[in-house]
Amino acid sequence: MPRPIVALIDRAALRHNLAVARQRAGTRFLWAVAKADAYGHGVESAVAAFDAADGLALLDFAEAQRARSAGWRKPILLLEGFFAPDDLAVVERLDLTVVVHHEEQVRMLEHHAAARPIDVYLKLNSGMNRLGFAAAARVAAAVERLQALPHVRLRAFMTHLANADNGNPAQGRTSVEEQLQRFARLCGDWRGARSISNSAALFFHRGIADDAVRPGIVLYGAVPAPSHRAEALQLRPAMQLRSQLIAVQQLGVGETVGYGATFVATQPLRIGVVACGYADGYPRSVPTGTPVAVAGVRVPIVGRVSMDMLCVDLTRAPQATVGSEVELWGQRVPVDEVAAAAGTIGYELLCKVSPRVPRQVEG
């Protein structure tokens, strides 16, 4: 019998969340962001569930190949573009749309003997200060060079927002309004399509006037801002990380559990041992008290999470025994709640579920 841990992927939830995002996007072109193996849910699951999207946004050629092999025939946007001149042959073969964000990429396109047109999104740096052209003169020069190439079709200008998930960024930080103004200045007299909105912008900044949106985390049933709950946004969790109790121990007063003896019992306790640890992708940093659901009842973790196991207090679940089902996150315990306890975000937990955890696709 295999170890009982599994990540259940709910394609019906993925479809539902896409429909919610589509309602927010209206008639705008919708890129369903499926990078990082569809945030840990599997590129193939994304291809099957996001057929109503206008395109997929991915990060690398391997994922793009997987999407095409799985039957995706609509556009694919590579969010970091290409990295070497030889990549452009793959761009053509897979019929990819590429983000161009620095002059070296323009130079590679100029020296490429293309057999078919290549669609380009030009990325402008409006304040995120990672990728993109940050000066109006350089934007204009890049546009002129790209438009002079018969094998390049400049489809849109794009940018990425740094604080769309924070309605009131701290003093000195770049606001959404500041970025939108800077982006407008960088666009100059560009009258073509623009792509700005990520998940947070799509749900929390409804007035942004762009032509193509790029929702990511919301498609998987988690939220882009800790001040919101997924269910309040009508989102459904698309991954349930599930395991079982593999042992039950009796703990006496004064006894400890786990590495470092960080938890000391103040009363007699039944302790359940769960087949899940940080090697499975569950965060080691969660403190005692972080909830999991055992036999449908939320109970607290006690002591440190170890590589392969964690322990829970079964006081609230007296019926639980070896073999009882455990939900680490999903329906009863939102992944965002676990992430908050760990001092991180739901994105990270979903992406870091270990390859050793089997994925089981439903719906």
C-alpha positions as CSV (number, residue, x, y, z in Angstrom):
1,M,0.0,0.0,0.0
2,P,1.4,3.4,-0.9
3,R,2.0,6.1,1.7
4,P,-1.5,7.7,2.3
5,I,-0.7,11.3,1.4
6,V,-2.2,12.7,-1.9
7,A,-3.0,16.0,-3.5
8,L,-6.5,15.9,-4.9
9,I,-6.9,18.2,-7.9
10,D,-10.5,19.3,-8.5
11,R,-10.9,20.3,-12.2
12,A,-14.5,21.3,-11.6
13,A,-13.2,23.9,-9.1
14,L,-10.7,25.1,-11.6
15,R,-13.5,25.6,-14.2
16,H,-15.6,27.4,-11.6
17,N,-12.8,29.8,-10.6
18,L,-12.1,30.5,-14.3
19,A,-15.8,31.4,-14.7
20,V,-15.6,33.8,-11.8
21,A,-12.5,35.4,-13.3
22,R,-14.2,35.6,-16.7
23,Q,-17.2,37.4,-15.1
24,R,-14.8,40.0,-13.7
25,A,-12.9,40.3,-17.0
26,G,-15.9,40.8,-19.2
27,T,-14.9,40.9,-22.8
28,R,-11.2,41.4,-22.2
29,F,-8.8,38.7,-23.5
30,L,-8.1,36.3,-20.6
31,W,-4.7,34.7,-20.2
32,A,-5.1,31.9,-17.6
33,V,-1.7,31.9,-15.8
34,A,-0.5,28.3,-15.4
35,K,3.2,28.8,-14.6
36,A,4.9,26.7,-12.0
37,D,3.1,23.6,-13.2
38,A,-0.2,25.4,-12.9
39,Y,0.7,26.5,-9.3
40,G,1.3,22.8,-8.4
41,H,-2.0,21.6,-9.9
42,G,-0.4,20.2,-13.2
43,V,-0.2,21.8,-16.6
44,E,-2.3,19.0,-18.0
45,S,-5.1,19.7,-15.5
46,A,-5.0,23.4,-16.5
47,V,-5.3,22.5,-20.2
48,A,-8.3,20.4,-19.5
49,A,-10.0,22.9,-17.1
50,F,-9.2,26.2,-18.7
51,D,-10.5,25.5,-22.2
52,A,-12.8,28.6,-21.8
53,A,-9.8,30.9,-21.4
54,D,-8.5,32.8,-24.4
55,G,-4.9,31.7,-23.8
56,L,-2.5,30.2,-21.3
57,A,0.4,32.2,-19.7
58,L,3.4,30.0,-18.9
59,L,7.0,30.5,-17.9
60,D,9.2,28.1,-19.9
61,F,9.4,26.0,-23.0
62,A,9.0,22.6,-21.2
63,E,5.6,23.7,-19.9
64,A,4.6,25.1,-23.3
65,Q,5.5,21.7,-24.9
66,R,3.4,19.9,-22.3
67,A,0.5,22.2,-22.9
68,R,0.7,21.6,-26.7
69,S,1.1,17.9,-26.2
70,A,-2.0,17.9,-24.0
71,G,-4.0,19.4,-26.8
72,W,-3.9,23.2,-26.1
73,R,-4.3,24.9,-29.5
74,K,-5.0,28.5,-28.3
75,P,-2.3,31.1,-27.7
76,I,0.4,30.6,-25.1
77,L,2.2,33.6,-23.6
78,L,5.7,33.1,-22.3
79,L,5.9,35.5,-19.4
80,E,9.7,35.8,-19.4
81,G,10.0,35.5,-23.1
82,F,13.0,33.7,-24.6
83,F,16.6,33.5,-23.3
84,A,18.9,32.6,-26.2
85,P,18.8,32.9,-30.0
86,D,18.2,29.2,-30.5
87,D,15.0,29.5,-28.4
88,L,13.3,31.4,-31.3
89,A,13.1,28.2,-33.3
90,V,11.1,26.6,-30.5
91,V,8.9,29.7,-30.3
92,E,8.0,29.2,-33.9
93,R,7.5,25.4,-33.6
94,L,5.2,25.8,-30.7
95,D,3.5,28.9,-32.0
96,L,4.2,31.0,-28.8
97,T,3.6,34.6,-28.0
98,V,6.7,36.0,-26.2
99,V,7.2,38.8,-23.8
100,V,10.1,41.1,-24.8
101,H,11.4,43.0,-21.8
102,H,15.0,44.0,-22.7
103,E,17.1,45.1,-25.6
104,E,19.0,41.9,-26.0
105,Q,15.8,40.1,-26.9
106,V,15.1,42.8,-29.5
107,R,18.6,42.1,-30.9
108,M,18.0,38.4,-31.1
109,L,14.8,38.9,-33.0
110,E,16.6,41.2,-35.4
111,H,19.1,38.5,-36.2
112,H,16.6,35.7,-36.4
113,A,15.6,34.3,-39.8
114,A,12.0,33.5,-39.1
115,A,9.9,31.1,-41.1
116,R,6.6,32.5,-39.6
117,P,5.5,35.6,-37.7
118,I,6.2,35.9,-34.0
119,D,3.7,37.6,-31.7
120,V,5.2,39.9,-29.1
121,Y,4.0,41.5,-25.9
122,L,6.4,44.4,-25.0
123,K,6.9,44.7,-21.2
124,L,7.2,48.2,-19.7
125,N,8.6,48.8,-16.2
126,S,6.1,51.0,-14.4
127,G,7.5,50.6,-11.0
128,M,7.9,46.9,-10.2
129,N,11.6,47.3,-11.2
130,R,12.2,43.7,-12.2
131,L,11.6,43.4,-16.0
132,G,10.7,45.8,-18.7
133,F,11.7,49.1,-20.4
134,A,11.6,51.9,-17.9
135,A,12.3,55.0,-20.1
136,A,10.0,56.4,-22.7
137,A,12.8,56.9,-25.2
138,R,13.8,53.2,-24.9
139,V,10.2,52.1,-25.3
140,A,9.9,54.2,-28.4
141,A,13.2,52.8,-29.8
142,A,12.1,49.2,-29.1
143,V,8.8,49.7,-30.8
144,E,10.5,51.2,-33.8
145,R,12.9,48.3,-34.1
146,L,10.3,45.6,-33.6
147,Q,7.8,47.2,-36.0
148,A,10.6,47.3,-38.6
149,L,10.8,43.5,-38.5
150,P,8.5,41.8,-41.0
151,H,8.4,38.6,-38.9
152,V,7.4,40.3,-35.7
153,R,3.8,41.3,-34.8
154,L,3.7,43.7,-31.8
155,R,0.4,42.7,-30.2
156,A,0.3,44.6,-26.9
157,F,2.1,46.6,-24.2
158,M,2.1,45.1,-20.7
159,T,3.2,45.8,-17.2
160,H,3.0,44.2,-13.8
161,L,1.6,45.8,-10.6
162,A,3.6,45.6,-7.4
163,N,0.9,46.5,-4.9
164,A,-2.5,45.6,-6.4
165,D,-3.0,43.3,-3.4
166,N,-2.6,46.2,-1.0
167,G,-5.1,48.9,-1.1
168,N,-3.0,51.2,1.1
169,P,0.7,50.6,0.5
170,A,3.0,52.0,3.1
171,Q,4.4,55.5,2.5
172,G,7.0,55.5,-0.1
173,R,5.9,52.4,-1.8
174,T,4.6,52.4,-5.4
175,S,0.8,52.6,-5.6
176,V,-1.4,51.1,-8.3
177,E,-2.4,54.7,-9.3
178,E,1.3,55.7,-9.6
179,Q,2.1,52.7,-11.8
180,L,-0.9,53.3,-14.0
181,Q,0.2,56.9,-14.6
182,R,3.7,55.8,-15.3
183,F,2.6,53.1,-17.6
184,A,0.4,55.6,-19.5
185,R,3.4,57.9,-19.9
186,L,5.6,55.1,-21.2
187,C,2.9,54.0,-23.7
188,G,3.0,57.4,-25.3
189,D,0.9,57.4,-28.5
190,W,0.5,53.6,-28.5
191,R,-3.1,52.9,-29.5
192,G,-2.9,49.1,-29.4
193,A,-3.8,46.6,-26.8
194,R,-2.6,46.9,-23.2
195,S,-2.4,44.2,-20.5
196,I,-2.1,45.1,-16.8
197,S,-4.5,43.2,-14.5
198,N,-3.3,40.3,-12.5
199,S,-5.5,38.5,-10.0
200,A,-5.4,41.3,-7.4
201,A,-6.1,44.0,-10.0
202,L,-8.9,42.0,-11.6
203,F,-10.7,41.5,-8.3
204,F,-9.8,44.7,-6.3
205,H,-9.3,47.4,-8.9
206,R,-12.2,47.1,-11.2
207,G,-11.7,50.4,-13.0
208,I,-8.4,49.5,-14.8
209,A,-8.9,49.9,-18.5
210,D,-6.9,47.2,-20.2
211,D,-7.6,44.8,-23.0
212,A,-6.0,41.6,-21.7
213,V,-6.0,40.3,-18.1
214,R,-3.7,37.7,-16.5
215,P,-5.4,36.0,-13.5
216,G,-3.3,33.4,-11.7
217,I,-3.8,32.5,-8.0
218,V,-7.6,33.0,-8.1
219,L,-7.9,30.3,-10.7
220,Y,-6.7,27.8,-8.0
221,G,-9.1,29.0,-5.3
222,A,-6.7,31.0,-3.2
223,V,-6.6,34.8,-2.7
224,P,-4.0,37.4,-3.7
225,A,-4.5,39.4,-0.5
226,P,-4.6,38.2,3.1
227,S,-7.4,40.7,3.9
228,H,-9.9,38.7,1.8
229,R,-11.3,35.1,2.0
230,A,-11.6,32.9,-1.0
231,E,-15.2,32.0,-0.3
232,A,-16.1,35.7,-0.1
233,L,-14.8,36.0,-3.7
234,Q,-16.9,33.0,-4.7
235,L,-13.7,30.9,-5.3
236,R,-13.4,27.2,-4.6
237,P,-10.2,25.4,-3.5
238,A,-8.9,23.3,-6.4
239,M,-6.3,21.3,-4.3
240,Q,-6.9,19.3,-1.2
241,L,-3.8,18.0,0.5
242,R,-5.0,14.9,2.2
243,S,-3.3,12.2,4.4
244,Q,-4.2,9.9,7.3
245,L,-3.3,9.2,10.9
246,I,-0.6,6.5,11.0
247,A,-0.3,6.3,14.8
248,V,-2.0,7.5,18.0
249,Q,0.0,8.2,21.2
250,Q,-1.0,9.0,24.8
251,L,0.8,11.9,26.2
252,G,1.0,12.5,30.0
253,V,1.2,15.8,31.8
254,G,4.7,17.3,31.4
255,E,5.6,15.1,28.4
256,T,6.7,16.5,25.1
257,V,6.3,15.7,21.5
258,G,8.6,16.2,18.4
259,Y,12.0,17.7,17.8
260,G,13.2,20.3,20.2
261,A,10.4,19.3,22.7
262,T,8.7,22.6,21.9
263,F,5.3,21.4,23.0
264,V,4.7,20.3,26.6
265,A,1.4,18.7,27.6
266,T,-0.4,20.5,30.5
267,Q,-3.0,17.7,30.7
268,P,-3.3,14.1,29.4
269,L,-3.7,14.1,25.6
270,R,-4.3,11.8,22.7
271,I,-1.8,12.7,20.0
272,G,-2.3,11.8,16.3
273,V,0.6,11.3,14.0
274,V,0.0,12.4,10.4
275,A,1.9,11.2,7.3
276,C,2.9,14.6,6.1
277,G,6.0,16.7,6.7
278,Y,8.1,19.4,5.2
279,A,9.5,17.0,2.6
280,D,6.0,16.8,1.2
281,G,5.8,20.6,1.0
282,Y,4.0,21.3,4.3
283,P,5.7,24.3,5.9
284,R,8.0,23.5,8.8
285,S,7.5,27.1,10.1
286,V,3.9,26.7,11.2
287,P,3.5,27.0,15.0
288,T,1.6,24.9,17.5
289,G,-2.1,25.6,17.0
290,T,-2.2,25.7,13.2
291,P,-5.3,23.8,12.2
292,V,-5.7,20.6,10.2
293,A,-9.0,18.6,9.8
294,V,-9.0,15.1,11.2
295,A,-12.1,13.0,10.5
296,G,-13.9,16.3,9.5
297,V,-13.0,18.1,12.7
298,R,-10.5,21.0,12.9
299,V,-7.8,20.2,15.4
300,P,-4.5,21.9,16.2
301,I,-0.9,20.9,15.3
302,V,1.3,20.4,18.3
303,G,5.1,20.6,18.2
304,R,7.4,20.9,15.2
305,V,6.6,19.7,11.8
306,S,9.3,17.1,10.9
307,M,10.4,15.8,7.5
308,D,7.8,13.1,7.1
309,M,5.3,13.6,9.9
310,L,3.5,16.1,12.1
311,C,1.5,15.7,15.2
312,V,-2.0,16.9,16.2
313,D,-4.0,17.2,19.4
314,L,-7.0,14.8,19.1
315,T,-9.0,16.3,22.0
316,R,-11.7,17.7,19.7
317,A,-11.8,14.5,17.6
318,P,-12.1,11.6,20.2
319,Q,-13.4,9.3,17.4
320,A,-10.2,9.6,15.4
321,T,-8.0,6.6,15.2
322,V,-5.3,5.1,12.9
323,G,-6.5,5.5,9.3
324,S,-8.7,8.5,10.0
325,E,-8.6,11.0,7.1
326,V,-6.6,14.2,7.5
327,E,-7.0,17.3,5.4
328,L,-3.9,19.5,5.6
329,W,-5.6,22.2,3.5
330,G,-8.5,22.3,1.1
331,Q,-12.2,22.4,2.0
332,R,-12.2,22.8,5.8
333,V,-8.8,24.4,6.2
334,P,-8.1,27.1,3.5
335,V,-4.5,27.0,2.2
336,D,-4.4,30.8,2.8
337,E,-5.0,30.1,6.5
338,V,-2.1,27.7,6.7
339,A,0.1,30.1,4.7
340,A,-0.7,32.9,7.2
341,A,0.3,30.7,10.1
342,A,3.6,30.0,8.3
343,G,4.2,33.6,7.6
344,T,4.0,33.2,3.8
345,I,1.3,33.1,1.1
346,G,-0.9,30.5,-0.4
347,Y,1.0,30.7,-3.7
348,E,4.1,29.3,-2.2
349,L,2.4,26.4,-0.5
350,L,0.6,25.3,-3.6
351,C,3.7,25.5,-5.7
352,K,5.9,23.7,-3.2
353,V,3.9,20.5,-2.8
354,S,6.6,17.9,-3.3
355,P,6.8,15.7,-6.5
356,R,6.8,12.7,-4.1
357,V,3.1,13.6,-3.3
358,P,0.9,11.8,-5.9
359,R,-1.6,14.0,-7.7
360,Q,-5.1,12.6,-8.1
361,V,-7.3,14.5,-10.6
362,E,-11.0,14.5,-10.2
363,G,-13.8,16.1,-12.2
